[in-house]
Amino acid sequence: MPCFPCLLKRRQPLAKPSPPSSPPTATTTMTDSYKRKAVIYIIFYSMYTHVYQLAKELAKAVNETGLAEAKLFQVPETLADNVLELMHAPSKPEDVPMITANQLADADGFLLGAPTRFGVVASQMRSFWETTGALWAQGKLRGKLAGTFFSTGSQNGGQETTALTLLPTLAHHGIVYVPTGFTTAHLSQAEEVVGGSAYGAGTHAPPGKDGLTKKEKEIAAEQGKLFAKTVAAQVWGNQLLAQK
Ligand SMILES: Cc1cc2nc3c(=O)[nH]c(=O)nc-3n(C[C@H](O)[C@H](O)[C@H](O)COP(=O)(O)O)c2cc1C
């Protein structure tokens, strides 16, 4: 057996350190090979269409940035048809496909939308995330980004708690949460009731109200733009790191 000091002697000399490269500055030029459009899945549950309307506003804003491509998906319904009928729920939009868990791995980021149910996120959204165990076990969603949007029937009915009740799930997957903050003055005004918060776009949807207000649409546009930029920055950064 070779002795330890002999092994040490045989070791290669250390490589000469390369001269320090100058740190990048804001004017450092780069090739564009790291750029690609980010893929954002807008995944929602909506019984009376308000959350669906928000989803469409978000998709429009994401696509308008030119930095990302939005795709709309619904989570599967869990209520029986006769219950939906008793609840006067309209039929689901036929042009929006149902998401399956494995598809999540194909996106760079998710905007998750759901109405409030007794102050927490609707169970249909929860049920969908409970199908993601295999992805969780493989860490497939780690480092992806997510934002939230929501709808309540009453003014203080739980917009923020709806977002908050999704956060533990995101944390368990290692998904990075992107709040919107107070990026628009609409969130600080007191002239009219408006949905939305620092956690994302929202709508106040009491029975009889059939559309989003102008301000709610503008808050959604702001979130879509901000989220697209954040996800694109993450995608481009990851591409650059992979080139190293
Ligand atoms: C079972 C049930 C529980 C609800 N709980 C709340 C609640 O806690 N707070 C609230 O403001 N609205 C509540 N709502 C109203 C819904 O949040 C409202 O219908 C929904 O935001 C409309 O969104 P959608 O059109 O996308 O379904 C509840 C509705 C149902 C059916």
PDBQT file of the ligand as one rigid body, heavy atoms in Angstrom, charges set to zero:
ROOT
HETATM    1  C1  LIG A 301     -69.136  28.518   0.700  1.00  0.00    +0.000 C 
HETATM    2  C2  LIG A 301     -68.773  29.945   0.442  1.00  0.00    +0.000 A 
HETATM    3  C3  LIG A 301     -68.036  30.633   1.383  1.00  0.00    +0.000 A 
HETATM    4  C4  LIG A 301     -67.702  31.980   1.162  1.00  0.00    +0.000 A 
HETATM    5  N1  LIG A 301     -66.972  32.638   2.111  1.00  0.00    +0.000 NA
HETATM    6  C5  LIG A 301     -66.687  33.942   1.946  1.00  0.00    +0.000 A 
HETATM    7  C6  LIG A 301     -65.934  34.659   2.915  1.00  0.00    +0.000 A 
HETATM    8  O1  LIG A 301     -65.470  34.131   3.908  1.00  0.00    +0.000 OA
HETATM    9  N2  LIG A 301     -65.712  35.980   2.696  1.00  0.00    +0.000 N 
HETATM   10  C7  LIG A 301     -66.193  36.632   1.603  1.00  0.00    +0.000 A 
HETATM   11  O2  LIG A 301     -65.998  37.838   1.473  1.00  0.00    +0.000 OA
HETATM   12  N3  LIG A 301     -66.862  35.966   0.633  1.00  0.00    +0.000 NA
HETATM   13  C8  LIG A 301     -67.118  34.645   0.781  1.00  0.00    +0.000 A 
HETATM   14  N4  LIG A 301     -67.791  33.970  -0.205  1.00  0.00    +0.000 N 
HETATM   15  C9  LIG A 301     -68.101  34.654  -1.467  1.00  0.00    +0.000 C 
HETATM   16  C10 LIG A 301     -67.083  34.286  -2.546  1.00  0.00    +0.000 C 
HETATM   17  O3  LIG A 301     -65.794  34.592  -2.127  1.00  0.00    +0.000 OA
HETATM   18  C11 LIG A 301     -67.415  34.959  -3.870  1.00  0.00    +0.000 C 
HETATM   19  O4  LIG A 301     -68.556  34.325  -4.364  1.00  0.00    +0.000 OA
HETATM   20  C12 LIG A 301     -66.261  34.819  -4.823  1.00  0.00    +0.000 C 
HETATM   21  O5  LIG A 301     -65.219  35.668  -4.422  1.00  0.00    +0.000 OA
HETATM   22  C13 LIG A 301     -66.615  35.150  -6.254  1.00  0.00    +0.000 C 
HETATM   23  O6  LIG A 301     -65.520  34.740  -7.061  1.00  0.00    +0.000 OA
HETATM   24  P1  LIG A 301     -65.786  33.854  -8.353  1.00  0.00    +0.000 P 
HETATM   25  O7  LIG A 301     -66.800  34.612  -9.167  1.00  0.00    +0.000 OA
HETATM   26  O8  LIG A 301     -64.476  33.754  -9.070  1.00  0.00    +0.000 OA
HETATM   27  O9  LIG A 301     -66.299  32.508  -7.924  1.00  0.00    +0.000 OA
HETATM   28  C14 LIG A 301     -68.108  32.625  -0.017  1.00  0.00    +0.000 A 
HETATM   29  C15 LIG A 301     -68.834  31.910  -0.980  1.00  0.00    +0.000 A 
HETATM   30  C16 LIG A 301     -69.162  30.585  -0.752  1.00  0.00    +0.000 A 
HETATM   31  C17 LIG A 301     -69.917  29.839  -1.806  1.00  0.00    +0.000 C 
ENDROOT
TORSDOF 0
